[in-house]
């Protein structure tokens, strides 16, 4: 198997209404396109794949590695793209990597001396969220992926990071931006959809010589249930990952 930095990579994220597709050669993005997944007039996912391959003068058999969002996000959207890339990977005997949409969003915004929160609108008055920091130029997740009501998210930021500026980015804004900044004025909120190119770049960084953590058969969308959290203590930046949970559902 080629190293990730030398591989042709097809990455897809359909965890939100904005579906994203990218083709990379290692860390170099050759093509990226966005489309409204919920539009009846927009291109279908397979049409996007065909257009991307044609634009790059490639065939599907030229792809060395596939990357798909495992969520959290729109369950049906994630299942559709995952099923399609599973069929490609199985037919071509190529590896398929399932990575986090929240991690892909955070990659575009993490910065020194502040906390970054990636947030996706989960609908039903809830948001998917996770917190990140910059370490040696790389994006490090410091909590698990969470499902929270906006008010609980705002209160969590006050308790975990009482003295830190927090940059919130994702599709949960502008829906909940005003609500959150009223709870915690230190929050700076900006809309952004997950990027398939960021998914691909995250895979290159994490899996240079590695096969996926999960087999093709066991790879499934990430499902998160809302939970009641104990009152957290302020985050100690000398102890990374102290608020991670061990279980994934």
Buried (B, 14 or more C-beta within 10 A) or exposed (E): EEEBEEBBBBBBBBBBBBBBBBBBBBEEBBBBBBBEBEEEEEBEBEEBBEBBBEEBEBEBEEBBBBBBBBBBBBEEBBBBBBEBBBEBBEEEEBBBBBBBBBBBBBBBBBEEEBBBBBBBBBEEEBBBBBBBBBEEEEBBBBBBBBBBBBBBBBBBBBBBBEEBEBBBBBBBBEBBBEBBBEBBEBBBBEBBBBBBBBBBBBBBBEBEEEEBEEEBEEBEBBEBEEEEEEEBEEBEEEEBEBBEEEEEE
